[in-house]
Amino acid sequence: MKTISRSSQLALIINERKVNMYKKAQVLGFTHPEVVAYSQELDDLINFMLGIRVS
């Protein structure tokens, strides 16, 4: 069985969330609260991956 690193898993999750955000944005627009929430979640995931802590 092949295992992937945590950073690779996180990168896959980030990419999945990004695709979902763009799909929602095409339907709802980039300023819709649901799309903004996706964007903020992406920011948090990317910051976590980079080791940045935001208070």
C-alpha positions, -999 to 999 in steps of 0.1 A, spaced: 0 0 0 13 34 -9 12 62 17 15 99 11 30 125 33 9 148 54 20 178 33 9 159 2 -25 151 18 -29 187 28 -20 199 -8 -47 176 -21 -73 190 3 -63 225 -6 -67 218 -43 -101 202 -37 -113 232 -17 -100 255 -44 -119 237 -71 -151 237 -50 -147 275 -44 -143 283 -81 -174 261 -89 -195 280 -63 -181 313 -75 -192 306 -111 -228 301 -98 -230 326 -69 -203 352 -77 -170 358 -59 -185 381 -33 -212 357 -21 -208 348 16 -205 311 9 -177 317 -16 -160 341 8 -162 314 35 -144 289 11 -118 315 4 -112 321 41 -109 283 47 -84 281 19 -64 309 35 -64 290 68 -53 258 52 -25 274 32 -13 293 62 -13 261 82 7 243 54 32 271 54 35 271 92 21 306 96 -1 312 126 -27 339 123 -44 352 154 
